[in-house]
């Protein structure tokens, strides 16, 4: 039985997207594939977490993983 990959987007990355998106793991091998599927340019992602740990777009993802994407944090 196939589960899903849960993708959570925050702040400006949420514009035009759901806060939480469930994706089928078929055809997804790494976090970068998720960015491509969701039309999120890599340069717009400052923090990428997989199951709570900092990772890179090249990091493999699998069924049941939770991927969180954060934009660069602005402010002064």
CHARMM internal coordinates of N, CA and C (Angstrom, degrees):
IC EDIT
DIST 1 N 1 CA 1.4512
DIST 1 CA 1 C 1.5321
ANGL 1 N 1 CA 1 C 109.41
DIST 1 C 2 N 1.2860
ANGL 1 CA 1 C 2 N 115.74
DIHE 1 N 1 CA 1 C 2 N 134.54
DIST 2 N 2 CA 1.4607
ANGL 1 C 2 N 2 CA 121.14
DIHE 1 CA 1 C 2 N 2 CA -178.37
DIST 2 CA 2 C 1.5186
ANGL 2 N 2 CA 2 C 109.62
DIHE 1 C 2 N 2 CA 2 C -91.68
DIST 2 C 3 N 1.3210
ANGL 2 CA 2 C 3 N 115.97
DIHE 2 N 2 CA 2 C 3 N 135.48
DIST 3 N 3 CA 1.4628
ANGL 2 C 3 N 3 CA 120.01
DIHE 2 CA 2 C 3 N 3 CA 172.88
DIST 3 CA 3 C 1.5211
ANGL 3 N 3 CA 3 C 107.31
DIHE 2 C 3 N 3 CA 3 C -99.37
DIST 3 C 4 N 1.3070
ANGL 3 CA 3 C 4 N 116.77
DIHE 3 N 3 CA 3 C 4 N -161.69
DIST 4 N 4 CA 1.4561
ANGL 3 C 4 N 4 CA 120.39
DIHE 3 CA 3 C 4 N 4 CA -177.46
DIST 4 CA 4 C 1.5247
ANGL 4 N 4 CA 4 C 110.02
DIHE 3 C 4 N 4 CA 4 C -127.14
DIST 4 C 5 N 1.3245
ANGL 4 CA 4 C 5 N 114.81
DIHE 4 N 4 CA 4 C 5 N 164.90
DIST 5 N 5 CA 1.4513
ANGL 4 C 5 N 5 CA 121.92
DIHE 4 CA 4 C 5 N 5 CA 171.91
DIST 5 CA 5 C 1.5265
ANGL 5 N 5 CA 5 C 105.93
DIHE 4 C 5 N 5 CA 5 C -102.33
DIST 5 C 6 N 1.3183
ANGL 5 CA 5 C 6 N 116.75
DIHE 5 N 5 CA 5 C 6 N 126.12
DIST 6 N 6 CA 1.4641
ANGL 5 C 6 N 6 CA 121.53
DIHE 5 CA 5 C 6 N 6 CA -179.91
DIST 6 CA 6 C 1.5224
ANGL 6 N 6 CA 6 C 108.66
DIHE 5 C 6 N 6 CA 6 C -93.93
DIST 6 C 7 N 1.3342
ANGL 6 CA 6 C 7 N 116.02
DIHE 6 N 6 CA 6 C 7 N 125.77
DIST 7 N 7 CA 1.4653
ANGL 6 C 7 N 7 CA 120.94
DIHE 6 CA 6 C 7 N 7 CA -179.97
DIST 7 CA 7 C 1.5242
ANGL 7 N 7 CA 7 C 108.13
DIHE 6 C 7 N 7 CA 7 C -116.32
DIST 7 C 8 N 1.3261
ANGL 7 CA 7 C 8 N 115.33
DIHE 7 N 7 CA 7 C 8 N 123.97
DIST 8 N 8 CA 1.4667
ANGL 7 C 8 N 8 CA 121.55
DIHE 7 CA 7 C 8 N 8 CA 178.63
DIST 8 CA 8 C 1.5272
ANGL 8 N 8 CA 8 C 108.02
DIHE 7 C 8 N 8 CA 8 C -112.25
DIST 8 C 9 N 1.3324
ANGL 8 CA 8 C 9 N 116.32
DIHE 8 N 8 CA 8 C 9 N 128.54
DIST 9 N 9 CA 1.4673
ANGL 8 C 9 N 9 CA 120.01
DIHE 8 CA 8 C 9 N 9 CA 178.20
DIST 9 CA 9 C 1.5263
ANGL 9 N 9 CA 9 C 109.21
DIHE 8 C 9 N 9 CA 9 C -116.33
DIST 9 C 10 N 1.3298
ANGL 9 CA 9 C 10 N 115.89
DIHE 9 N 9 CA 9 C 10 N 147.55
DIST 10 N 10 CA 1.4536
ANGL 9 C 10 N 10 CA 121.03
DIHE 9 CA 9 C 10 N 10 CA -173.27
DIST 10 CA 10 C 1.5237
ANGL 10 N 10 CA 10 C 111.52
DIHE 9 C 10 N 10 CA 10 C -128.07
DIST 10 C 11 N 1.3360
ANGL 10 CA 10 C 11 N 114.34
DIHE 10 N 10 CA 10 C 11 N 156.84
DIST 11 N 11 CA 1.4677
ANGL 10 C 11 N 11 CA 124.31
DIHE 10 CA 10 C 11 N 11 CA 173.54
DIST 11 CA 11 C 1.5312
ANGL 11 N 11 CA 11 C 111.35
DIHE 10 C 11 N 11 CA 11 C 52.91
DIST 11 C 12 N 1.3201
ANGL 11 CA 11 C 12 N 117.64
DIHE 11 N 11 CA 11 C 12 N -129.12
DIST 12 N 12 CA 1.4661
ANGL 11 C 12 N 12 CA 120.80
DIHE 11 CA 11 C 12 N 12 CA -173.36
DIST 12 CA 12 C 1.5264
ANGL 12 N 12 CA 12 C 112.40
DIHE 11 C 12 N 12 CA 12 C -65.85
DIST 12 C 13 N 1.3307
ANGL 12 CA 12 C 13 N 118.22
DIHE 12 N 12 CA 12 C 13 N -22.98
DIST 13 N 13 CA 1.4714
ANGL 12 C 13 N 13 CA 119.91
DIHE 12 CA 12 C 13 N 13 CA 178.61
DIST 13 CA 13 C 1.5238
ANGL 13 N 13 CA 13 C 111.13
DIHE 12 C 13 N 13 CA 13 C -68.30
DIST 13 C 14 N 1.3216
ANGL 13 CA 13 C 14 N 116.67
DIHE 13 N 13 CA 13 C 14 N -15.55
DIST 14 N 14 CA 1.4596
ANGL 13 C 14 N 14 CA 120.74
DIHE 13 CA 13 C 14 N 14 CA -177.55
DIST 14 CA 14 C 1.5318
ANGL 14 N 14 CA 14 C 112.26
DIHE 13 C 14 N 14 CA 14 C -80.19
DIST 14 C 15 N 1.3191
ANGL 14 CA 14 C 15 N 117.47
DIHE 14 N 14 CA 14 C 15 N -14.30
DIST 15 N 15 CA 1.4634
ANGL 14 C 15 N 15 CA 120.15
DIHE 14 CA 14 C 15 N 15 CA -177.62
DIST 15 CA 15 C 1.5294
ANGL 15 N 15 CA 15 C 109.74
DIHE 14 C 15 N 15 CA 15 C -61.03
DIST 15 C 16 N 1.3380
ANGL 15 CA 15 C 16 N 115.20
DIHE 15 N 15 CA 15 C 16 N 119.51
DIST 16 N 16 CA 1.4523
ANGL 15 C 16 N 16 CA 120.65
DIHE 15 CA 15 C 16 N 16 CA 179.59
DIST 16 CA 16 C 1.5221
ANGL 16 N 16 CA 16 C 113.99
DIHE 15 C 16 N 16 CA 16 C 77.30
DIST 16 C 17 N 1.3270
ANGL 16 CA 16 C 17 N 116.78
DIHE 16 N 16 CA 16 C 17 N 8.25
DIST 17 N 17 CA 1.4660
ANGL 16 C 17 N 17 CA 120.40
DIHE 16 CA 16 C 17 N 17 CA 179.28
DIST 17 CA 17 C 1.5210
ANGL 17 N 17 CA 17 C 109.32
DIHE 16 C 17 N 17 CA 17 C -132.05
DIST 17 C 18 N 1.3317
ANGL 17 CA 17 C 18 N 115.18
DIHE 17 N 17 CA 17 C 18 N 158.30
DIST 18 N 18 CA 1.4552
ANGL 17 C 18 N 18 CA 119.96
DIHE 17 CA 17 C 18 N 18 CA 173.93
DIST 18 CA 18 C 1.5211
ANGL 18 N 18 CA 18 C 109.32
DIHE 17 C 18 N 18 CA 18 C -73.02
DIST 18 C 19 N 1.3318
ANGL 18 CA 18 C 19 N 115.45
DIHE 18 N 18 CA 18 C 19 N 153.04
DIST 19 N 19 CA 1.4643
ANGL 18 C 19 N 19 CA 120.77
DIHE 18 CA 18 C 19 N 19 CA 177.78
DIST 19 CA 19 C 1.5341
ANGL 19 N 19 CA 19 C 109.95
DIHE 18 C 19 N 19 CA 19 C -63.03
DIST 19 C 20 N 1.3272
ANGL 19 CA 19 C 20 N 115.81
DIHE 19 N 19 CA 19 C 20 N -40.91
DIST 20 N 20 CA 1.4652
ANGL 19 C 20 N 20 CA 121.22
DIHE 19 CA 19 C 20 N 20 CA 178.86
DIST 20 CA 20 C 1.5187
ANGL 20 N 20 CA 20 C 108.37
DIHE 19 C 20 N 20 CA 20 C -127.34
DIST 20 C 21 N 1.3253
ANGL 20 CA 20 C 21 N 116.45
DIHE 20 N 20 CA 20 C 21 N 129.66
DIST 21 N 21 CA 1.4595
ANGL 20 C 21 N 21 CA 122.63
DIHE 20 CA 20 C 21 N 21 CA 178.62
DIST 21 CA 21 C 1.5212
ANGL 21 N 21 CA 21 C 108.19
DIHE 20 C 21 N 21 CA 21 C -124.01
DIST 21 C 22 N 1.3202
ANGL 21 CA 21 C 22 N 116.11
DIHE 21 N 21 CA 21 C 22 N 132.97
DIST 22 N 22 CA 1.4562
ANGL 21 C 22 N 22 CA 120.47
DIHE 21 CA 21 C 22 N 22 CA 176.59
DIST 22 CA 22 C 1.5364
ANGL 22 N 22 CA 22 C 107.66
DIHE 21 C 22 N 22 CA 22 C -101.65
DIST 22 C 23 N 1.3285
ANGL 22 CA 22 C 23 N 115.86
DIHE 22 N 22 CA 22 C 23 N 124.12
DIST 23 N 23 CA 1.4594
ANGL 22 C 23 N 23 CA 120.79
DIHE 22 CA 22 C 23 N 23 CA -178.38
DIST 23 CA 23 C 1.5211
ANGL 23 N 23 CA 23 C 110.45
DIHE 22 C 23 N 23 CA 23 C -116.96
DIST 23 C 24 N 1.3205
ANGL 23 CA 23 C 24 N 115.18
DIHE 23 N 23 CA 23 C 24 N 141.51
DIST 24 N 24 CA 1.4586
ANGL 23 C 24 N 24 CA 120.11
DIHE 23 CA 23 C 24 N 24 CA 172.46
DIST 24 CA 24 C 1.5239
ANGL 24 N 24 CA 24 C 107.90
DIHE 23 C 24 N 24 CA 24 C -69.51
DIST 24 C 25 N 1.3312
ANGL 24 CA 24 C 25 N 117.92
DIHE 24 N 24 CA 24 C 25 N 136.33
DIST 25 N 25 CA 1.4639
ANGL 24 C 25 N 25 CA 119.88
DIHE 24 CA 24 C 25 N 25 CA -179.07
DIST 25 CA 25 C 1.5264
ANGL 25 N 25 CA 25 C 113.74
DIHE 24 C 25 N 25 CA 25 C -71.35
DIST 25 C 26 N 1.3296
ANGL 25 CA 25 C 26 N 117.31
DIHE 25 N 25 CA 25 C 26 N -8.37
DIST 26 N 26 CA 1.4656
ANGL 25 C 26 N 26 CA 119.82
DIHE 25 CA 25 C 26 N 26 CA -179.59
DIST 26 CA 26 C 1.5199
ANGL 26 N 26 CA 26 C 110.54
DIHE 25 C 26 N 26 CA 26 C -61.52
DIST 26 C 27 N 1.3234
ANGL 26 CA 26 C 27 N 116.50
DIHE 26 N 26 CA 26 C 27 N 126.31
DIST 27 N 27 CA 1.4500
ANGL 26 C 27 N 27 CA 121.49
DIHE 26 CA 26 C 27 N 27 CA 178.01
DIST 27 CA 27 C 1.5241
ANGL 27 N 27 CA 27 C 113.73
DIHE 26 C 27 N 27 CA 27 C 82.44
DIST 27 C 28 N 1.3301
ANGL 27 CA 27 C 28 N 117.18
DIHE 27 N 27 CA 27 C 28 N -2.51
DIST 28 N 28 CA 1.4641
ANGL 27 C 28 N 28 CA 120.61
DIHE 27 CA 27 C 28 N 28 CA 178.31
DIST 28 CA 28 C 1.5242
ANGL 28 N 28 CA 28 C 108.37
DIHE 27 C 28 N 28 CA 28 C -105.56
DIST 28 C 29 N 1.3241
ANGL 28 CA 28 C 29 N 115.97
DIHE 28 N 28 CA 28 C 29 N 119.40
DIST 29 N 29 CA 1.4589
ANGL 28 C 29 N 29 CA 119.14
DIHE 28 CA 28 C 29 N 29 CA 178.94
DIST 29 CA 29 C 1.5220
ANGL 29 N 29 CA 29 C 112.37
DIHE 28 C 29 N 29 CA 29 C -111.38
DIST 29 C 30 N 1.3510
ANGL 29 CA 29 C 30 N 116.60
DIHE 29 N 29 CA 29 C 30 N -27.03
DIST 30 N 30 CA 1.4630
ANGL 29 C 30 N 30 CA 119.42
DIHE 29 CA 29 C 30 N 30 CA -178.22
DIST 30 CA 30 C 1.5262
ANGL 30 N 30 CA 30 C 109.07
DIHE 29 C 30 N 30 CA 30 C -144.39
DIST 30 C 31 N 1.3341
ANGL 30 CA 30 C 31 N 115.29
DIHE 30 N 30 CA 30 C 31 N 169.31
DIST 31 N 31 CA 1.4636
ANGL 30 C 31 N 31 CA 120.58
DIHE 30 CA 30 C 31 N 31 CA -178.01
DIST 31 CA 31 C 1.5339
ANGL 31 N 31 CA 31 C 111.62
DIHE 30 C 31 N 31 CA 31 C -60.63
DIST 31 C 32 N 1.3218
ANGL 31 CA 31 C 32 N 117.13
DIHE 31 N 31 CA 31 C 32 N -32.19
DIST 32 N 32 CA 1.4602
ANGL 31 C 32 N 32 CA 120.58
DIHE 31 CA 31 C 32 N 32 CA 178.17
DIST 32 CA 32 C 1.5168
ANGL 32 N 32 CA 32 C 112.98
DIHE 31 C 32 N 32 CA 32 C -61.13
DIST 32 C 33 N 1.3484
ANGL 32 CA 32 C 33 N 116.52
DIHE 32 N 32 CA 32 C 33 N -31.87
DIST 33 N 33 CA 1.4698
ANGL 32 C 33 N 33 CA 119.96
DIHE 32 CA 32 C 33 N 33 CA 176.65
DIST 33 CA 33 C 1.5295
ANGL 33 N 33 CA 33 C 110.59
DIHE 32 C 33 N 33 CA 33 C -63.79
DIST 33 C 34 N 1.3246
ANGL 33 CA 33 C 34 N 116.26
DIHE 33 N 33 CA 33 C 34 N -35.62
DIST 34 N 34 CA 1.4666
ANGL 33 C 34 N 34 CA 120.52
DIHE 33 CA 33 C 34 N 34 CA 178.60
DIST 34 CA 34 C 1.5250
ANGL 34 N 34 CA 34 C 110.07
DIHE 33 C 34 N 34 CA 34 C -66.28
DIST 34 C 35 N 1.3292
ANGL 34 CA 34 C 35 N 116.33
DIHE 34 N 34 CA 34 C 35 N -43.61
DIST 35 N 35 CA 1.4736
ANGL 34 C 35 N 35 CA 119.87
DIHE 34 CA 34 C 35 N 35 CA 178.35
DIST 35 CA 35 C 1.5264
ANGL 35 N 35 CA 35 C 109.94
DIHE 34 C 35 N 35 CA 35 C -58.55
DIST 35 C 36 N 1.3336
ANGL 35 CA 35 C 36 N 116.50
DIHE 35 N 35 CA 35 C 36 N -44.27
DIST 36 N 36 CA 1.4697
ANGL 35 C 36 N 36 CA 120.58
DIHE 35 CA 35 C 36 N 36 CA -179.84
DIST 36 CA 36 C 1.5315
ANGL 36 N 36 CA 36 C 110.64
DIHE 35 C 36 N 36 CA 36 C -63.26
DIST 36 C 37 N 1.3286
ANGL 36 CA 36 C 37 N 116.85
DIHE 36 N 36 CA 36 C 37 N -45.09
DIST 37 N 37 CA 1.4671
ANGL 36 C 37 N 37 CA 121.30
DIHE 36 CA 36 C 37 N 37 CA -179.69
DIST 37 CA 37 C 1.5244
ANGL 37 N 37 CA 37 C 111.98
DIHE 36 C 37 N 37 CA 37 C -60.90
DIST 37 C 38 N 1.3327
ANGL 37 CA 37 C 38 N 116.07
DIHE 37 N 37 CA 37 C 38 N -36.03
DIST 38 N 38 CA 1.4584
ANGL 37 C 38 N 38 CA 120.49
DIHE 37 CA 37 C 38 N 38 CA -176.29
DIST 38 CA 38 C 1.5248
ANGL 38 N 38 CA 38 C 112.90
DIHE 37 C 38 N 38 CA 38 C -94.56
DIST 38 C 39 N 1.3463
ANGL 38 CA 38 C 39 N 116.26
DIHE 38 N 38 CA 38 C 39 N 7.03
DIST 39 N 39 CA 1.4685
ANGL 38 C 39 N 39 CA 120.53
DIHE 38 CA 38 C 39 N 39 CA 179.61
DIST 39 CA 39 C 1.5181
ANGL 39 N 39 CA 39 C 112.88
DIHE 38 C 39 N 39 CA 39 C 58.15
DIST 39 C 40 N 1.3212
ANGL 39 CA 39 C 40 N 116.70
DIHE 39 N 39 CA 39 C 40 N 42.72
DIST 40 N 40 CA 1.4646
ANGL 39 C 40 N 40 CA 121.31
DIHE 39 CA 39 C 40 N 40 CA 178.53
DIST 40 CA 40 C 1.5304
ANGL 40 N 40 CA 40 C 107.77
DIHE 39 C 40 N 40 CA 40 C -110.99
DIST 40 C 41 N 1.3364
ANGL 40 CA 40 C 41 N 117.74
DIHE 40 N 40 CA 40 C 41 N 112.81
DIST 41 N 41 CA 1.4698
ANGL 40 C 41 N 41 CA 119.69
DIHE 40 CA 40 C 41 N 41 CA 177.94
DIST 41 CA 41 C 1.5347
ANGL 41 N 41 CA 41 C 110.60
DIHE 40 C 41 N 41 CA 41 C -61.65
DIST 41 C 42 N 1.3260
ANGL 41 CA 41 C 42 N 116.43
DIHE 41 N 41 CA 41 C 42 N 138.44
DIST 42 N 42 CA 1.4752
ANGL 41 C 42 N 42 CA 120.81
DIHE 41 CA 41 C 42 N 42 CA -178.16
DIST 42 CA 42 C 1.5154
ANGL 42 N 42 CA 42 C 112.29
DIHE 41 C 42 N 42 CA 42 C -55.76
DIST 42 C 43 N 1.3435
ANGL 42 CA 42 C 43 N 116.59
DIHE 42 N 42 CA 42 C 43 N -35.90
DIST 43 N 43 CA 1.4695
ANGL 42 C 43 N 43 CA 119.10
DIHE 42 CA 42 C 43 N 43 CA -177.31
DIST 43 CA 43 C 1.5246
ANGL 43 N 43 CA 43 C 112.16
DIHE 42 C 43 N 43 CA 43 C -68.93
DIST 43 C 44 N 1.3458
ANGL 43 CA 43 C 44 N 117.63
DIHE 43 N 43 CA 43 C 44 N -14.29
DIST 44 N 44 CA 1.4648
ANGL 43 C 44 N 44 CA 120.78
DIHE 43 CA 43 C 44 N 44 CA 178.04
DIST 44 CA 44 C 1.5268
ANGL 44 N 44 CA 44 C 112.10
DIHE 43 C 44 N 44 CA 44 C -85.77
DIST 44 C 45 N 1.3376
ANGL 44 CA 44 C 45 N 116.87
DIHE 44 N 44 CA 44 C 45 N -6.69
DIST 45 N 45 CA 1.4672
ANGL 44 C 45 N 45 CA 120.75
DIHE 44 CA 44 C 45 N 45 CA -179.29
DIST 45 CA 45 C 1.5233
ANGL 45 N 45 CA 45 C 108.85
DIHE 44 C 45 N 45 CA 45 C -106.31
DIST 45 C 46 N 1.3306
ANGL 45 CA 45 C 46 N 114.95
DIHE 45 N 45 CA 45 C 46 N 116.12
DIST 46 N 46 CA 1.4585
ANGL 45 C 46 N 46 CA 120.50
DIHE 45 CA 45 C 46 N 46 CA 179.80
DIST 46 CA 46 C 1.5254
ANGL 46 N 46 CA 46 C 111.20
DIHE 45 C 46 N 46 CA 46 C -92.84
DIST 46 C 47 N 1.3398
ANGL 46 CA 46 C 47 N 115.58
DIHE 46 N 46 CA 46 C 47 N -39.30
DIST 47 N 47 CA 1.4622
ANGL 46 C 47 N 47 CA 120.95
DIHE 46 CA 46 C 47 N 47 CA -179.49
DIST 47 CA 47 C 1.5160
ANGL 47 N 47 CA 47 C 108.40
DIHE 46 C 47 N 47 CA 47 C -125.78
DIST 47 C 48 N 1.3222
ANGL 47 CA 47 C 48 N 115.78
DIHE 47 N 47 CA 47 C 48 N 128.84
DIST 48 N 48 CA 1.4621
ANGL 47 C 48 N 48 CA 122.64
DIHE 47 CA 47 C 48 N 48 CA 178.35
DIST 48 CA 48 C 1.5288
ANGL 48 N 48 CA 48 C 106.27
DIHE 47 C 48 N 48 CA 48 C -125.32
DIST 48 C 49 N 1.3214
ANGL 48 CA 48 C 49 N 115.35
DIHE 48 N 48 CA 48 C 49 N 117.04
DIST 49 N 49 CA 1.4620
ANGL 48 C 49 N 49 CA 120.35
DIHE 48 CA 48 C 49 N 49 CA 179.07
DIST 49 CA 49 C 1.5217
ANGL 49 N 49 CA 49 C 109.50
DIHE 48 C 49 N 49 CA 49 C -112.93
DIST 49 C 50 N 1.3194
ANGL 49 CA 49 C 50 N 116.52
DIHE 49 N 49 CA 49 C 50 N 137.98
DIST 50 N 50 CA 1.4613
ANGL 49 C 50 N 50 CA 121.85
DIHE 49 CA 49 C 50 N 50 CA 171.01
DIST 50 CA 50 C 1.5219
ANGL 50 N 50 CA 50 C 105.66
DIHE 49 C 50 N 50 CA 50 C -121.12
DIST 50 C 51 N 1.3408
ANGL 50 CA 50 C 51 N 115.49
DIHE 50 N 50 CA 50 C 51 N 116.80
DIST 51 N 51 CA 1.4677
ANGL 50 C 51 N 51 CA 122.02
DIHE 50 CA 50 C 51 N 51 CA -177.36
DIST 51 CA 51 C 1.5291
ANGL 51 N 51 CA 51 C 111.36
DIHE 50 C 51 N 51 CA 51 C 53.46
DIST 51 C 52 N 1.3520
ANGL 51 CA 51 C 52 N 115.75
DIHE 51 N 51 CA 51 C 52 N 37.54
DIST 52 N 52 CA 1.4499
ANGL 51 C 52 N 52 CA 120.70
DIHE 51 CA 51 C 52 N 52 CA 174.72
DIST 52 CA 52 C 1.5185
ANGL 52 N 52 CA 52 C 116.09
DIHE 51 C 52 N 52 CA 52 C 86.99
DIST 52 C 53 N 1.3241
ANGL 52 CA 52 C 53 N 117.41
DIHE 52 N 52 CA 52 C 53 N 0.09
DIST 53 N 53 CA 1.4640
ANGL 52 C 53 N 53 CA 120.60
DIHE 52 CA 52 C 53 N 53 CA -178.84
DIST 53 CA 53 C 1.5260
ANGL 53 N 53 CA 53 C 110.93
DIHE 52 C 53 N 53 CA 53 C -113.75
DIST 53 C 54 N 1.3414
ANGL 53 CA 53 C 54 N 116.43
DIHE 53 N 53 CA 53 C 54 N 137.65
DIST 54 N 54 CA 1.4640
ANGL 53 C 54 N 54 CA 121.48
DIHE 53 CA 53 C 54 N 54 CA 177.64
DIST 54 CA 54 C 1.5229
ANGL 54 N 54 CA 54 C 109.54
DIHE 53 C 54 N 54 CA 54 C -59.71
DIST 54 C 55 N 1.3390
ANGL 54 CA 54 C 55 N 116.05
DIHE 54 N 54 CA 54 C 55 N 132.26
DIST 55 N 55 CA 1.4613
ANGL 54 C 55 N 55 CA 121.50
DIHE 54 CA 54 C 55 N 55 CA -179.33
DIST 55 CA 55 C 1.5191
ANGL 55 N 55 CA 55 C 109.42
DIHE 54 C 55 N 55 CA 55 C -140.85
DIST 55 C 56 N 1.3388
ANGL 55 CA 55 C 56 N 114.84
DIHE 55 N 55 CA 55 C 56 N 175.80
DIST 56 N 56 CA 1.4653
ANGL 55 C 56 N 56 CA 122.39
DIHE 55 CA 55 C 56 N 56 CA 177.51
DIST 56 CA 56 C 1.5345
ANGL 56 N 56 CA 56 C 108.89
DIHE 55 C 56 N 56 CA 56 C -109.43
DIST 56 C 57 N 1.3555
ANGL 56 CA 56 C 57 N 117.37
DIHE 56 N 56 CA 56 C 57 N 162.38
DIST 57 N 57 CA 1.4709
ANGL 56 C 57 N 57 CA 119.17
DIHE 56 CA 56 C 57 N 57 CA 178.20
DIST 57 CA 57 C 1.5336
ANGL 57 N 57 CA 57 C 113.46
DIHE 56 C 57 N 57 CA 57 C -57.87
DIST 57 C 58 N 1.3284
ANGL 57 CA 57 C 58 N 117.16
DIHE 57 N 57 CA 57 C 58 N -23.74
DIST 58 N 58 CA 1.4766
ANGL 57 C 58 N 58 CA 120.43
DIHE 57 CA 57 C 58 N 58 CA -178.55
DIST 58 CA 58 C 1.5260
ANGL 58 N 58 CA 58 C 111.99
DIHE 57 C 58 N 58 CA 58 C -80.30
DIST 58 C 59 N 1.3239
ANGL 58 CA 58 C 59 N 117.70
DIHE 58 N 58 CA 58 C 59 N -8.42
DIST 59 N 59 CA 1.4635
ANGL 58 C 59 N 59 CA 121.52
DIHE 58 CA 58 C 59 N 59 CA -176.46
DIST 59 CA 59 C 1.5307
ANGL 59 N 59 CA 59 C 110.66
DIHE 58 C 59 N 59 CA 59 C -66.71
DIST 59 C 60 N 1.3381
ANGL 59 CA 59 C 60 N 117.45
DIHE 59 N 59 CA 59 C 60 N 131.89
DIST 60 N 60 CA 1.4717
ANGL 59 C 60 N 60 CA 120.03
DIHE 59 CA 59 C 60 N 60 CA 178.22
DIST 60 CA 60 C 1.5272
ANGL 60 N 60 CA 60 C 111.63
DIHE 59 C 60 N 60 CA 60 C -63.63
DIST 60 C 61 N 1.3335
ANGL 60 CA 60 C 61 N 115.58
DIHE 60 N 60 CA 60 C 61 N 146.03
DIST 61 N 61 CA 1.4615
ANGL 60 C 61 N 61 CA 121.82
DIHE 60 CA 60 C 61 N 61 CA 172.20
DIST 61 CA 61 C 1.5185
ANGL 61 N 61 CA 61 C 108.26
DIHE 60 C 61 N 61 CA 61 C -124.60
DIST 61 C 62 N 1.3314
ANGL 61 CA 61 C 62 N 115.36
DIHE 61 N 61 CA 61 C 62 N 155.42
DIST 62 N 62 CA 1.4648
ANGL 61 C 62 N 62 CA 119.92
DIHE 61 CA 61 C 62 N 62 CA -177.38
DIST 62 CA 62 C 1.5257
ANGL 62 N 62 CA 62 C 109.92
DIHE 61 C 62 N 62 CA 62 C -144.45
DIST 62 C 63 N 1.3363
ANGL 62 CA 62 C 63 N 115.12
DIHE 62 N 62 CA 62 C 63 N 173.68
DIST 63 N 63 CA 1.4638
ANGL 62 C 63 N 63 CA 121.75
DIHE 62 CA 62 C 63 N 63 CA 176.10
DIST 63 CA 63 C 1.5137
ANGL 63 N 63 CA 63 C 111.14
DIHE 62 C 63 N 63 CA 63 C -45.33
DIST 63 C 64 N 1.3218
ANGL 63 CA 63 C 64 N 116.74
DIHE 63 N 63 CA 63 C 64 N 135.06
DIST 64 N 64 CA 1.4490
ANGL 63 C 64 N 64 CA 121.17
DIHE 63 CA 63 C 64 N 64 CA 173.48
DIST 64 CA 64 C 1.5169
ANGL 64 N 64 CA 64 C 114.96
DIHE 63 C 64 N 64 CA 64 C 86.00
DIST 64 C 65 N 1.3306
ANGL 64 CA 64 C 65 N 118.32
DIHE 64 N 64 CA 64 C 65 N -7.25
DIST 65 N 65 CA 1.4594
ANGL 64 C 65 N 65 CA 120.70
DIHE 64 CA 64 C 65 N 65 CA 179.37
DIST 65 CA 65 C 1.5262
ANGL 65 N 65 CA 65 C 110.39
DIHE 64 C 65 N 65 CA 65 C -71.18
DIST 65 C 66 N 1.3265
ANGL 65 CA 65 C 66 N 115.30
DIHE 65 N 65 CA 65 C 66 N 151.83
DIST 66 N 66 CA 1.4626
ANGL 65 C 66 N 66 CA 121.83
DIHE 65 CA 65 C 66 N 66 CA 172.70
DIST 66 CA 66 C 1.5226
ANGL 66 N 66 CA 66 C 107.06
DIHE 65 C 66 N 66 CA 66 C -115.46
DIST 66 C 67 N 1.3320
ANGL 66 CA 66 C 67 N 115.55
DIHE 66 N 66 CA 66 C 67 N 119.98
DIST 67 N 67 CA 1.4643
ANGL 66 C 67 N 67 CA 122.16
DIHE 66 CA 66 C 67 N 67 CA -178.56
DIST 67 CA 67 C 1.5194
ANGL 67 N 67 CA 67 C 107.62
DIHE 66 C 67 N 67 CA 67 C -109.69
DIST 67 C 68 N 1.3310
ANGL 67 CA 67 C 68 N 116.57
DIHE 67 N 67 CA 67 C 68 N 126.92
DIST 68 N 68 CA 1.4685
ANGL 67 C 68 N 68 CA 122.08
DIHE 67 CA 67 C 68 N 68 CA 178.46
DIST 68 CA 68 C 1.5212
ANGL 68 N 68 CA 68 C 108.93
DIHE 67 C 68 N 68 CA 68 C -116.99
DIST 68 C 69 N 1.3250
ANGL 68 CA 68 C 69 N 116.04
DIHE 68 N 68 CA 68 C 69 N 132.00
DIST 69 N 69 CA 1.4626
ANGL 68 C 69 N 69 CA 121.94
DIHE 68 CA 68 C 69 N 69 CA -176.82
DIST 69 CA 69 C 1.5268
ANGL 69 N 69 CA 69 C 110.30
DIHE 68 C 69 N 69 CA 69 C -120.39
DIST 69 C 70 N 1.3359
ANGL 69 CA 69 C 70 N 116.11
DIHE 69 N 69 CA 69 C 70 N 127.21
DIST 70 N 70 CA 1.4639
ANGL 69 C 70 N 70 CA 122.00
DIHE 69 CA 69 C 70 N 70 CA -179.74
DIST 70 CA 70 C 1.5180
ANGL 70 N 70 CA 70 C 109.27
DIHE 69 C 70 N 70 CA 70 C -123.79
DIST 70 C 71 N 1.3362
ANGL 70 CA 70 C 71 N 117.88
DIHE 70 N 70 CA 70 C 71 N 139.84
DIST 71 N 71 CA 1.4609
ANGL 70 C 71 N 71 CA 121.19
DIHE 70 CA 70 C 71 N 71 CA 174.83
DIST 71 CA 71 C 1.5299
ANGL 71 N 71 CA 71 C 108.90
DIHE 70 C 71 N 71 CA 71 C -80.05
DIST 71 C 72 N 1.3420
ANGL 71 CA 71 C 72 N 117.69
DIHE 71 N 71 CA 71 C 72 N 171.00
DIST 72 N 72 CA 1.4645
ANGL 71 C 72 N 72 CA 119.35
DIHE 71 CA 71 C 72 N 72 CA 172.65
DIST 72 CA 72 C 1.5312
ANGL 72 N 72 CA 72 C 109.24
DIHE 71 C 72 N 72 CA 72 C -58.61
DIST 72 C 73 N 1.3093
ANGL 72 CA 72 C 73 N 116.63
DIHE 72 N 72 CA 72 C 73 N 140.71
DIST 73 N 73 CA 1.4550
ANGL 72 C 73 N 73 CA 120.87
DIHE 72 CA 72 C 73 N 73 CA -178.61
DIST 73 CA 73 C 1.5239
ANGL 73 N 73 CA 73 C 108.97
DIHE 72 C 73 N 73 CA 73 C -91.49
DIST 73 C 74 N 1.3207
ANGL 73 CA 73 C 74 N 115.39
DIHE 73 N 73 CA 73 C 74 N 122.56
DIST 74 N 74 CA 1.4564
ANGL 73 C 74 N 74 CA 119.73
DIHE 73 CA 73 C 74 N 74 CA 178.75
DIST 74 CA 74 C 1.5142
ANGL 74 N 74 CA 74 C 110.96
DIHE 73 C 74 N 74 CA 74 C -95.30
DIST 74 C 75 N 1.2849
ANGL 74 CA 74 C 75 N 115.94
DIHE 74 N 74 CA 74 C 75 N 178.19
DIST 75 N 75 CA 1.4576
ANGL 74 C 75 N 75 CA 120.21
DIHE 74 CA 74 C 75 N 75 CA 176.77
DIST 75 CA 75 C 1.5141
ANGL 75 N 75 CA 75 C 111.20
DIHE 74 C 75 N 75 CA 75 C 128.33
DIST 75 C 76 N 1.3116
ANGL 75 CA 75 C 76 N 115.33
DIHE 75 N 75 CA 75 C 76 N 172.83
DIST 76 N 76 CA 1.4492
ANGL 75 C 76 N 76 CA 118.24
DIHE 75 CA 75 C 76 N 76 CA -177.23
DIST 76 CA 76 C 1.4983
ANGL 76 N 76 CA 76 C 112.79
DIHE 75 C 76 N 76 CA 76 C -135.96
END
COOR INIT
IC SEED 1 N 1 CA 1 C
IC BUILD
